[in-house]
Amino acid sequence: MHATLDDLPHEILLLIIAYTLSFGSVPSNILCVNHQFHNAGVEWLYRNLYFRSPEQLRLFAQMGENAKVALRSVTVDLTGKFTRSDVWQHLREALCRCRDRTEKLGQGQKQIPLEVLCLRLHSYSRDTSHHVFEEALSVANPRVFRWTGPDPDHHFSTAIVAPIASRLCRIFGTWSNIQDITVTNITFSVDSDNSVMPLLPEIPSLRTLYVGQATFLSAGSVAAVFCVNRMASLERVRLVDTYCESIWGSRIRRSDIEKAVQIIMFPQDVVQYEGALSRIRKILTCEKKTERIIGGDRVEGSVFLV
């Protein structure tokens, strides 16, 4: 008895298709193997949307019907490409199209439930379409959200500018499914009036938060997350290479967060103050990852900053 491609278990077939479509030099070739590969490949493509250029986003938003599959993940990876101001408009239109498609399938809802929403691109302070960015992401409702800079890890660059960062934190509060947030290469507002406002709104479902390569992050805003918000599901918060000012200043340490908690809560409420401190020491870590060659806050020994 001879085995054929038709005898491949579906799980193995999907692994082959996923790898080829993600890394093959001519990804579409695998869809031409036979009907089985074509059908499984088209399903995988539409279940896991991956855009590598603004033009792909634009074309997808203008297309007609797509495969009748439930969307699982959306990735916009513009590594090595200039992010035009209309990218948010195309993303909004693409996500709205997917949402409208779910309504036709009898799953009508205002937001699209996603397993993963991943962005790898730059934003710009002078961009006048920040409100469109907010509208675009408000269409989704992911379980996992990641926005990382498109540059190599050792390049300390800003991908998420302050105006976008403030809108992004606001959007997090509209996602009822969100459990895991990762943001890197981000700068926050230097407005002193916001220094003790919680970094995040109340997010009951959130379990993990990772903030990396961040500048102008207020220790008070992080402390307020533990003092003001409840977020009982929160299990871990990691601040990696986060700076209270520019990268020429000092990294945030856990002791900075603890001092901010004291300013916010002590001596008005000693019991809650001690509870907040205990929780911070249990789930929050401040870490160093990338060292500067010259100058800056250099840390020897442990990666943990206490």
Backbone torsions as a table, in degrees:
resi	resn	phi	psi	omega
1	MET	NA	126.4	-177.7
2	HIS	-103.0	131.8	177.2
3	ALA	-80.2	144.4	177.6
4	THR	-123.0	174.5	177.4
5	LEU	-59.3	-29.8	179.9
6	ASP	-66.5	-17.9	-178.8
7	ASP	-88.2	-3.3	179.6
8	LEU	-62.6	131.7	173.0
9	PRO	-59.3	143.8	-175.4
10	HIS	-58.9	-36.6	-178.6
11	GLU	-63.5	-41.9	179.0
12	ILE	-69.4	-39.6	177.9
13	LEU	-58.4	-43.3	-179.6
14	LEU	-66.1	-36.7	177.6
15	LEU	-63.4	-43.3	178.6
16	ILE	-62.4	-46.9	-178.5
17	ILE	-64.5	-44.4	-178.8
18	ALA	-61.1	-43.7	-179.8
19	TYR	-65.3	-45.5	-176.7
20	THR	-67.1	-42.7	-179.4
21	LEU	-68.1	-26.1	-178.8
22	SER	-86.9	-34.0	-170.6
23	PHE	-126.7	-5.4	-178.5
24	GLY	-69.3	149.6	179.9
25	SER	-68.2	-35.1	173.3
26	VAL	-128.4	82.0	-170.8
27	PRO	-56.4	-35.0	-174.3
28	SER	-68.2	-15.1	-178.6
29	ASN	-58.7	-34.5	-175.6
30	ILE	-67.6	-22.0	179.3
31	LEU	-73.2	-12.4	-177.3
32	CYS	-97.6	3.7	-177.6
33	VAL	-64.1	-54.8	175.3
34	ASN	-165.3	-179.3	-177.5
35	HIS	-63.1	-35.5	-179.7
36	GLN	-63.1	-46.9	178.9
37	PHE	-65.9	-39.9	-179.1
38	HIS	-63.5	-49.1	-177.2
39	ASN	-65.1	-44.5	179.1
40	ALA	-67.4	-37.3	-180.0
41	GLY	-67.7	-43.7	178.3
42	VAL	-62.7	-41.1	178.1
43	GLU	-61.5	-43.9	-179.4
44	TRP	-64.2	-42.0	-179.0
45	LEU	-60.7	-44.6	-176.9
46	TYR	-80.9	-19.8	176.3
47	ARG	-81.3	-28.7	-178.5
48	ASN	-127.2	84.4	-176.9
49	LEU	-72.1	130.4	-178.5
50	TYR	-133.3	113.6	-178.4
51	PHE	-109.5	127.8	-178.6
52	ARG	-111.1	5.3	178.3
53	SER	-159.1	153.2	175.1
54	PRO	-59.5	-31.1	-179.5
55	GLU	-65.2	-38.6	176.5
56	GLN	-62.3	-41.9	177.1
57	LEU	-60.1	-46.5	-178.0
58	ARG	-62.0	-45.6	-178.4
59	LEU	-65.6	-39.5	179.2
60	PHE	-63.9	-40.6	-179.6
61	ALA	-64.9	-26.3	-177.7
62	GLN	-93.6	-6.7	-175.8
63	MET	-70.8	167.9	176.7
64	GLY	-85.3	-133.2	-177.3
65	GLU	-68.0	148.3	174.2
66	ASN	-115.4	179.1	-179.4
67	ALA	-62.2	147.8	-177.0
68	LYS	-84.1	70.9	179.7
69	VAL	-131.4	153.5	178.0
70	ALA	-78.9	128.5	-179.5
71	LEU	-68.1	133.1	-179.2
72	ARG	-108.1	-44.0	-176.2
73	SER	-146.1	153.1	175.8
74	VAL	-132.9	127.1	177.7
75	THR	-126.0	130.1	173.3
76	VAL	-118.0	106.3	-175.6
77	ASP	-117.5	103.7	-179.2
78	LEU	-109.5	35.9	177.6
79	THR	-56.7	127.7	178.8
80	GLY	79.3	7.3	-178.7
81	LYS	-124.5	149.0	176.6
82	PHE	-76.1	131.7	-179.6
83	THR	-88.4	107.1	178.8
84	ARG	-72.4	158.7	-177.5
85	SER	-66.8	-19.8	-178.2
86	ASP	-86.8	3.6	-178.3
87	VAL	-64.3	-34.9	180.0
88	TRP	-69.3	-35.5	177.3
89	GLN	-63.9	-44.5	179.7
90	HIS	-65.5	-38.5	178.7
91	LEU	-65.5	-42.4	178.5
92	ARG	-61.0	-45.5	-178.7
93	GLU	-65.5	-38.2	179.9
94	ALA	-66.1	-44.2	-179.7
95	LEU	-69.3	-37.0	177.4
96	CYS	-64.0	-37.9	178.1
97	ARG	-62.8	-42.3	177.8
98	CYS	-65.5	-39.5	178.4
99	ARG	-64.2	-43.3	179.2
100	ASP	-62.7	-33.7	179.1
101	ARG	-65.8	-39.3	179.5
102	THR	-66.9	-30.8	177.0
103	GLU	-65.5	-38.7	178.6
104	LYS	-67.1	-26.5	179.4
105	LEU	-87.1	6.5	178.6
106	GLY	82.9	20.0	179.9
107	GLN	-116.6	36.1	-171.9
108	GLY	-55.2	127.3	176.2
109	GLN	-160.5	159.1	-174.8
110	LYS	-74.3	-26.4	179.8
111	GLN	-124.1	151.7	178.7
112	ILE	-90.6	119.1	174.6
113	PRO	-70.9	124.7	-180.0
114	LEU	-124.5	150.7	171.2
115	GLU	-76.9	-44.6	-176.4
116	VAL	-140.4	135.6	168.4
117	LEU	-124.3	118.3	-173.1
118	CYS	-126.4	128.4	176.3
119	LEU	-119.8	139.0	175.3
120	ARG	-140.8	84.7	-173.9
121	LEU	-164.2	169.6	178.6
122	HIS	-96.8	152.3	168.1
123	SER	-119.6	165.2	-173.1
124	TYR	-135.0	138.0	-176.9
125	SER	-63.0	-35.4	-176.2
126	ARG	-83.9	-2.0	177.6
127	ASP	-64.6	131.5	-178.3
128	THR	-93.9	6.4	-175.7
129	SER	-109.3	28.6	-179.7
130	HIS	-61.1	-34.2	179.1
131	HIS	-66.1	-31.1	178.2
132	VAL	-70.3	-36.2	174.3
133	PHE	-57.3	-45.9	-179.4
134	GLU	-64.0	-40.5	178.4
135	GLU	-64.4	-39.5	-177.9
136	ALA	-63.5	-50.7	-176.5
137	LEU	-72.1	-22.2	178.8
138	SER	-71.3	-14.9	177.7
139	VAL	-74.5	-25.8	-176.8
140	ALA	-92.7	164.7	174.1
141	ASN	-146.9	76.0	-172.6
142	PRO	-83.0	157.9	171.0
143	ARG	-85.3	-36.0	179.1
144	VAL	-124.1	131.2	176.4
145	PHE	-126.1	132.1	176.5
146	ARG	-135.4	129.4	170.4
147	TRP	-131.0	109.0	179.6
148	THR	-119.7	154.8	179.5
149	GLY	-69.3	148.3	-179.5
150	PRO	-78.1	-9.7	-179.0
151	ASP	-83.8	160.9	177.1
152	PRO	-57.6	155.0	-175.7
153	ASP	-57.3	-33.7	-176.1
154	HIS	-80.9	-3.5	174.1
155	HIS	-93.5	112.9	-179.1
156	PHE	-84.8	94.3	-178.3
157	SER	-124.2	164.8	179.6
158	THR	-106.5	118.1	176.8
159	ALA	-101.1	-32.2	-178.2
160	ILE	-111.7	103.4	-177.8
161	VAL	-76.3	163.7	-172.8
162	ALA	-56.5	-45.8	179.3
163	PRO	-60.6	-36.3	177.7
164	ILE	-72.4	-38.1	-179.2
165	ALA	-59.7	-43.6	-179.3
166	SER	-65.0	-40.2	177.5
167	ARG	-68.1	-37.6	-178.9
168	LEU	-62.7	-44.9	178.8
169	CYS	-62.5	-33.6	177.9
170	ARG	-69.2	-39.1	179.6
171	ILE	-63.1	-37.6	-178.8
172	PHE	-52.3	-35.4	-178.0
173	GLY	-70.7	-13.0	179.8
174	THR	-94.4	-5.6	-177.6
175	TRP	-95.8	105.9	-177.6
176	SER	-75.9	-17.8	-177.6
177	ASN	-96.1	-10.2	-168.4
178	ILE	-64.3	130.4	178.2
179	GLN	-124.5	-25.7	-172.0
180	ASP	-137.6	117.9	-180.0
181	ILE	-119.5	128.9	173.6
182	THR	-129.3	121.6	175.0
183	VAL	-132.9	133.2	177.7
184	THR	-135.1	167.6	179.5
185	ASN	55.0	53.7	-172.8
186	ILE	-125.7	143.6	173.7
187	THR	-124.0	140.7	-177.0
188	PHE	-105.6	171.9	-178.0
189	SER	-69.9	145.7	177.6
190	VAL	-93.5	9.3	-179.2
191	ASP	-65.6	116.8	-177.8
192	SER	-65.9	-23.7	-179.9
193	ASP	-66.8	-21.3	-179.0
194	ASN	-98.8	7.0	-172.1
195	SER	-66.8	-23.2	179.1
196	VAL	-118.8	13.4	172.2
197	MET	-80.3	140.2	-179.5
198	PRO	-55.2	136.7	179.1
199	LEU	-58.4	-36.1	-179.2
200	LEU	-123.8	152.6	170.3
201	PRO	-73.2	176.8	176.8
202	GLU	-66.0	120.5	-179.7
203	ILE	-129.4	92.6	-174.0
204	PRO	-59.5	-30.1	-174.4
205	SER	-86.9	-11.4	-172.1
206	LEU	-67.5	131.4	-180.0
207	ARG	-111.6	-39.8	-178.2
208	THR	-135.3	144.2	177.5
209	LEU	-134.4	127.5	177.1
210	TYR	-124.3	122.4	176.1
211	VAL	-121.9	119.6	-177.5
212	GLY	-129.1	151.9	-180.0
213	GLN	46.6	59.8	-177.4
214	ALA	-114.5	142.3	175.8
215	THR	-121.1	154.3	179.8
216	PHE	56.6	37.1	174.2
217	LEU	-89.5	122.4	-177.7
218	SER	-80.8	128.2	175.5
219	ALA	-61.6	-32.7	178.7
220	GLY	-65.0	-37.3	-179.9
221	SER	-68.9	-32.8	175.6
222	VAL	-71.3	-43.4	179.2
223	ALA	-60.3	-37.6	-178.3
224	ALA	-64.4	-25.5	175.7
225	VAL	-59.5	-36.5	-179.1
226	PHE	-87.9	-23.6	-176.9
227	CYS	-90.5	-37.2	-173.3
228	VAL	-100.1	-48.7	-177.7
229	ASN	-83.2	156.2	177.1
230	ARG	-93.0	-63.3	178.4
231	MET	43.9	63.1	-176.2
232	ALA	-62.3	-23.2	-178.0
233	SER	-80.9	-12.6	-175.0
234	LEU	-64.1	121.8	-176.0
235	GLU	-110.3	-27.9	-176.9
236	ARG	-155.5	136.3	174.7
237	VAL	-129.0	124.8	179.4
238	ARG	-120.1	124.1	174.2
239	LEU	-111.0	109.4	-173.1
240	VAL	-116.5	118.8	-176.8
241	ASP	53.0	52.9	177.3
242	THR	-106.1	136.1	-173.9
243	TYR	-119.7	141.5	179.1
244	CYS	-75.0	-22.4	174.9
245	GLU	-131.7	-132.3	179.8
246	SER	-80.3	175.7	-179.1
247	ILE	-70.0	-7.8	175.9
248	TRP	-86.2	-8.8	178.3
249	GLY	-91.8	-157.6	-176.0
250	SER	-96.2	149.0	173.9
251	ARG	-71.0	154.8	175.1
252	ILE	-76.3	132.9	176.4
253	ARG	-112.7	161.8	-178.9
254	ARG	-61.6	-32.8	178.4
255	SER	-63.2	-30.5	175.9
256	ASP	-65.2	-39.9	177.8
257	ILE	-66.2	-42.0	-179.4
258	GLU	-64.5	-39.6	177.3
259	LYS	-64.6	-38.3	178.7
260	ALA	-65.8	-37.2	176.4
261	VAL	-62.2	-40.7	179.5
262	GLN	-62.3	-41.4	179.5
263	ILE	-64.8	-38.7	-176.2
264	ILE	-75.1	-39.5	-167.7
265	MET	-114.1	-29.7	-172.5
266	PHE	-95.2	137.9	5.7
267	PRO	-98.7	15.8	-175.3
268	GLN	-59.8	-40.9	-177.2
269	ASP	-141.0	90.9	-174.3
270	VAL	-65.8	-40.1	-176.8
271	VAL	-64.3	-49.2	179.5
272	GLN	-66.4	-33.7	177.3
273	TYR	-61.3	-46.8	-179.8
274	GLU	-67.5	-34.7	177.6
275	GLY	-66.4	-40.5	178.5
276	ALA	-65.6	-42.4	178.0
277	LEU	-60.9	-43.9	-179.7
278	SER	-61.4	-41.9	-178.8
279	ARG	-68.6	-39.3	178.0
280	ILE	-60.1	-45.7	-177.9
281	ARG	-68.6	-19.9	-179.2
282	LYS	-86.2	-39.8	-170.0
283	ILE	-118.2	-12.1	-176.2
284	LEU	-104.3	133.7	172.3
285	THR	-128.9	139.3	171.4
286	CYS	-108.4	129.9	-170.9
287	GLU	-133.9	156.3	171.2
288	LYS	-110.7	140.3	-178.9
289	LYS	-125.7	-52.3	-175.2
290	THR	-112.8	122.6	178.9
291	GLU	-94.4	145.0	172.1
292	ARG	-76.1	149.6	177.3
293	ILE	-70.6	-40.5	-179.0
294	ILE	-134.1	136.2	173.1
295	GLY	72.0	-173.1	179.7
296	GLY	77.6	-174.4	-178.6
297	ASP	-85.6	95.7	-177.7
298	ARG	-92.2	134.6	-176.3
299	VAL	-120.5	127.7	177.9
300	GLU	-103.7	145.1	175.1
301	GLY	88.1	-127.4	-172.2
302	SER	-60.1	148.0	176.7
303	VAL	-80.0	-15.2	-177.6
304	PHE	-89.7	133.6	-176.7
305	LEU	-106.9	107.4	-178.1
306	VAL	-108.8	NA	NA
